[in-house]
Each structure stands twice: as C-alpha cells, then as structure tokens.
Amino acid sequence: MSEPREFIPINIAVLTVSDTRSEADDTSGRVLVEGLLAAGHMLADKKIVRDDIYQIRAAVSQWIADPNVNAIITTGGTGVTGRDGTPEAVLPLLDKVLDGFGEVFRMLSYQDIKSSTMQSRALAGVANATYIFCVPGSSGACRTAWEALIKDQLDYRTRPCNLVQLMPRLLEK
C-alpha cells in the first residue's frame, strides 16, 4: 500500500465572465470560491469581466504571469452565442490543452442536461505552469466541474496521479 500524502494547498484565481453579473449575484463564482476554500486551497484573486475576448485574455494573462497563481478557473462565456468568447480568449494563451477535461465534463453533464451538453465548449490547459479551467456559467456546471473533476485533480493526495504532483515539472525543457 502506498504511503498517505499530505494535502498541498495551492493558490487559485476565479474569473467570472458575464455582461450582467456583479459580486452580489455572481452565484457561479461563489460556488467555485466556496469549493476551493472548503477544499483547503487559497483564493489568489477573483474578478468579474465582461464577455469580451480582450478583457478575458487580459485578466487570465495577468494571472498566468503571476508566479503566486497556480490555477485559474473561469466561469461563463463557453457557449455558442455571438458574445461567448472565453475559449477564443484562452486557447491562444495555452502551452498545452488538456482535451480530457472538456470531454469528461460533457460526459458528466450529459447525465443532467442530456444533449444540451453539446453546446458547452468547456476546456482546460496549462500556460506558464498555471492550470486553467474554463467552465460554463451556470452554478450547476461549476458544481459539476469542481466536484467531479477539478477538486480531485488539484489534490496532491489523489491517486494514481493528479495535476499538483506535476507542477514542479511543468516548466521543464
């Protein structure tokens, strides 16, 4: 049996992408913040930006460049309407895409919302040793993403492997 591992808290930033939300009614951002704090992580920063590719990219880029931010979770802007631009904002910033995140997220979402899950463009990747997860804007989607995927992958104790154990190697050449 393998030896138990100690939990390693990391710094996570949360970005809500919305043309209408404020801190007072940002339920999706609140779900993510409450989840990461309950898990023992630290909230590095939290922002709300309009669904504008350049505002999204600016906020995410600032956190990618900050060595004190280990992970970023965005909520909103992953749909297919003309204003939904989170994937377009984030994809060019990624060094590597974690295709499995979007695939598994949609598989899990199918249980609740059936074929509507095909409208989700949830994605994840890594940029400058910072993990980035882009999830839909509903609080249910945020709960699914955090509870079923992100929480365990950002927990060093998760076996057989997790994203935290790879952090020291992310900048290898």
N, C-alpha and C positions, 0 to 999 in steps of 0.2 A: 504494500500500500504506500502511496506517495505521501510525503510529509505535508501537513497543512501549511498553507501560505498565509501571510499577514495581508490584510487589506491595505492597498496603497491609494490614498485619496489623490485625485487629480483636479486641476482647475478647468472648469467648463464654462464657456460663454454661450448665452442663449440669444438668438436673434429672431424676433417676430417680424415677419414680412406681411404688412397689411396697409391698405389705404384707409381703413376705418377704425382700427383698434387703438386704444390708449392703455396706459398701465392699469386703469380702473377696470377695464373689461377684457383684458388680454388673458382669457381663460387657458388658451393653449400654452402660452409662455409660462403661465403659473403652474400648469401640470408638469412641465419639464423641470422648472426650478424646484418645485416641491419634491419631485422624484430624485433629482440628483443630490439634493441636500439630505433627504431621508436615507439615501444610499451611503452617505458619508463623504461625498465629494464637496468641493468648494465652488461657489458661483464666482467666476472670474469677472464677469460683466454681463449686463443684459441691456438690450436695445430694441426699439421698435423703429423700423424704417418703412417707407412707402414701397409698394411693389414696383420698383424702378431698378433696372439692371445695374445701373451705376451706383446707386445708394447701397444696394445689397453687396455689390462687389467691394465697395469702399469699406464697409463695416467688416466683412469677412477678411479682407486683405489686412486690415489693421490688426485683427486678432491673429492671423497667420504669422505676421511679422513679430508678434509679441511672444518672447520665449516663455512667459509665465502662463500662456494659454495652451493647454494640452488638447482640448477638444472643443468643437463648436457644434451646436445643434441649432438649425434654422427650422422655423415652422411657418408654413404658408408659401404661396407662390409656386406650387409644384403642379398645378392643374394645367388645363389646356386653353384657357381663355386668353385673350389678347394681352391682358395685364399680368398674367402669370409668367414670371421671368427668373425664378430662383435657379433652375438648372442652367439656364444660359449665363447667368451671372457667375455661378460657382464652377462649372465644368472647366473653363479655361484656366482656373487657378490651381487645379488638382495636378499633383505629380503622378498619382495613381488613383484609379477608380476601383472601388470595392463593389463589383457588379452584384455579388450575392446579397448585399443589403437590400437593394430595391426589389430583387427577385423574391426574397423571403418575405419582405414586408408586404408585397402584393399578395403572396400566397396566404399569409395570415389574415390580411384584410378581407380576402375573398370570403372567409367564414362569416364575416359580419355584413359586408355590403355587396356581396356577390359580384356580378360583372362590372359594377361601377368602379371596382379597383383598377380596371384598365386605364382609367383617367389619371391615375397617380403616376407622377414622374419622380417618386422618392429616389434619392441616390445618396451615396456615401463615397468618401475617398480620403486621401491624405495629401497634405501640402505642407512642406517645410516642417515635417514631424508633428503636424497638427491634424488630428482626425476631424473630419467634417461630415455631419449627417444632415440631410435635407429631407424633412418630413412634411406631409400635408398640414394644413392649418386647422383642422378640427381637433378638439380636445381628445376625442376618441382615437384618432390617428396618432396623436402624440403619446397617449397612454399605451397603445399597442406597440409603437416603435420603442418607447423607453422600456416597458416591462418585458417585452418578448425578445428584444434584440440588443439594444444599446446597453442597458444596465449590466447584463452579464458579460458583454464584451469589454466593458470598461471596469471590470472587477478582476483584479490580479489573481484571485482565488479560483476563478472559473477554469475548469479542466475540460478537455485536454489542452486547450490553448485559448488565449484572449489577446486583445489588442494592446493592453497595458504592458504585457511582457515583451512585446515587440518594440516598444517606444525607444529603448536605448539603441536600437539598430536602424531606426528609420532614416537616419542621415548617412548611412554607410555609402561609400562609393566603390 
